[in-house]
C-alpha cells in the first residue's frame, strides 16, 4: 500500500494531469490524506478531481479540504455517493469560502447521494456534463 500511496502522490503532484478520475476505487481516509497533501504542491495542475462512489467519510473530507484550501488549480470536485454527513458538508463549505477569498474558487462541487441533509448541499449540485464539456480537451488519465 505504501508504493500505491507514493504513486498516487506523484500522479497528483507533477504528472501534468488536468482531470483525475478516481471513481469507484474504494478510496478511504489514507488515500484522502495522500491526495490532500499532494494538492498543496505548486506543480499540481489538477482542474477536476472526481472521487465519487467511494468510502470517503468526514475525516477524509477534512484532509482533502486542508489541501484544497492551499490549492489554486482544482475547480471541480465530485464527492457524490460517498459517506459524507452534515459535518463533512460544513467542512466543504468552509473550504469553498476560503478558496473564494483567495480568488481561486471551486466552481462546482457535486455531493448528491451522501447521507447528509441534502438541503445543505443542494446548491452544490450542478450540471455535470457542462463542466466536463468545458475541459474535455484536457482529459489525460482515468484510474478505475
C-alpha positions as CSV (number, residue, x, y, z in Angstrom):
1,X,0.0,0.0,0.0
2,X,2.9,2.4,0.6
3,X,4.0,2.0,-3.0
4,X,0.5,2.8,-4.2
5,X,0.4,5.9,-2.0
6,X,3.8,7.1,-3.4
7,X,2.5,6.5,-7.0
8,X,-0.8,8.4,-6.2
9,X,1.1,11.3,-4.7
10,X,3.4,11.5,-7.8
11,X,0.3,11.3,-10.0
12,X,-1.4,14.3,-8.3
13,X,1.8,16.4,-7.9
14,X,3.7,16.5,-11.1
15,X,2.1,14.5,-13.8
16,X,0.6,17.3,-15.8
17,X,-2.9,15.8,-15.5
18,X,-5.9,18.1,-15.6
19,X,-8.5,15.5,-14.6
20,X,-8.0,12.8,-12.1
21,X,-10.9,10.3,-12.1
22,X,-10.8,8.0,-9.1
23,X,-14.5,6.9,-9.1
24,X,-15.3,3.6,-7.6
25,X,-11.7,2.9,-6.4
26,X,-12.5,2.2,-2.7
27,X,-10.8,5.4,-1.6
28,X,-10.6,5.7,2.1
29,X,-9.0,8.1,4.7
30,X,-5.4,7.1,3.9
31,X,-5.8,7.9,0.2
32,X,-7.5,11.1,1.0
33,X,-4.5,12.1,3.1
34,X,-2.2,11.4,0.2
35,X,-4.3,13.4,-2.2
36,X,-4.8,16.2,0.2
37,X,-1.1,16.6,0.8
38,X,-0.3,16.3,-2.9
39,X,-2.8,19.1,-3.8
40,X,-0.6,21.6,-1.9
41,X,2.2,21.1,-4.4
42,X,2.8,24.1,-6.8
43,X,3.3,21.6,-9.6
44,X,-0.3,20.2,-9.2
45,X,-2.3,21.0,-12.2
46,X,-5.5,19.1,-11.5
47,X,-8.6,21.0,-12.5
48,X,-11.2,18.3,-12.0
49,X,-11.0,15.9,-9.1
50,X,-13.6,13.1,-9.3
51,X,-13.8,11.0,-6.1
52,X,-17.4,9.7,-6.5
53,X,-18.7,6.3,-5.4
54,X,-16.0,5.6,-2.8
55,X,-15.8,5.4,1.0
56,X,-14.9,9.0,1.8
57,X,-16.1,10.0,5.2
58,X,-16.0,13.3,7.0
59,X,-12.4,12.7,8.2
60,X,-11.4,12.2,4.6
61,X,-13.1,15.4,3.6
62,X,-11.2,17.3,6.3
63,X,-7.8,16.2,4.9
64,X,-8.8,16.8,1.3
65,X,-10.0,20.3,2.2
66,X,-6.8,21.0,4.1
67,X,-5.0,20.5,0.7
68,X,-7.7,22.2,-1.3
69,X,-7.6,25.4,0.8
70,X,-4.0,25.8,-0.3
71,X,-4.5,24.7,-3.9
72,X,-5.4,27.1,-6.7
73,X,-6.0,24.8,-9.6
74,X,-8.9,22.5,-8.7
75,X,-12.1,24.0,-9.9
76,X,-14.4,20.9,-10.0
77,X,-14.8,18.5,-7.1
78,X,-17.0,15.4,-7.3
79,X,-17.7,13.7,-3.9
80,X,-21.1,12.2,-4.9
81,X,-22.1,8.9,-3.4
82,X,-19.7,8.7,-0.5
83,X,-20.3,8.6,3.2
84,X,-20.3,12.4,3.9
85,X,-22.5,13.7,6.7
86,X,-23.6,17.2,7.6
87,X,-20.2,17.7,9.3
88,X,-18.4,17.0,6.1
89,X,-20.6,19.3,4.1
90,X,-19.8,22.1,6.6
91,X,-16.1,21.4,6.1
92,X,-16.6,21.7,2.3
93,X,-18.5,24.9,2.6
94,X,-15.7,26.4,4.8
95,X,-13.1,25.3,2.2
96,X,-15.1,26.8,-0.6
97,X,-15.4,30.1,1.2
98,X,-11.7,30.1,1.9
99,X,-10.9,29.4,-1.8
100,X,-13.3,32.3,-2.8
101,X,-11.4,34.7,-0.6
102,X,-8.2,33.7,-2.3
103,X,-9.6,34.3,-5.8
104,X,-9.3,30.6,-6.6
105,X,-12.9,29.5,-6.1
106,X,-14.2,26.0,-6.5
107,X,-16.6,26.4,-9.5
108,X,-18.7,23.3,-8.9
109,X,-19.0,20.6,-6.2
110,X,-21.1,17.5,-6.5
111,X,-22.5,16.0,-3.3
112,X,-25.6,14.0,-4.2
113,X,-26.1,10.6,-2.8
114,X,-24.4,11.2,0.6
115,X,-26.1,10.5,3.9
116,X,-26.0,14.2,4.9
117,X,-29.0,16.5,4.8
118,X,-29.5,17.3,1.1
119,X,-30.8,20.7,1.8
120,X,-27.3,21.7,3.0
121,X,-25.7,20.8,-0.3
122,X,-28.4,21.2,-2.9
123,X,-26.7,24.4,-4.1
124,X,-23.5,22.3,-4.9
125,X,-25.3,20.1,-7.4
126,X,-24.9,21.4,-10.9
127,X,-24.9,20.1,-14.5
128,X,-22.0,17.7,-14.6
129,X,-21.9,17.5,-18.4
130,X,-21.3,21.2,-18.8
131,X,-18.3,21.1,-16.6
132,X,-16.9,18.0,-18.4
133,X,-17.6,19.5,-21.8
134,X,-15.7,22.7,-20.9
135,X,-12.5,20.8,-20.2
136,X,-12.8,17.7,-22.3
137,X,-9.8,18.7,-24.3
138,X,-7.7,18.4,-21.1
139,X,-8.7,14.8,-20.2
140,X,-5.4,12.9,-19.7
141,X,-6.0,10.0,-17.4
142,X,-8.6,7.8,-15.8
143,X,-7.9,5.4,-13.0
144,X,-10.7,2.9,-12.4
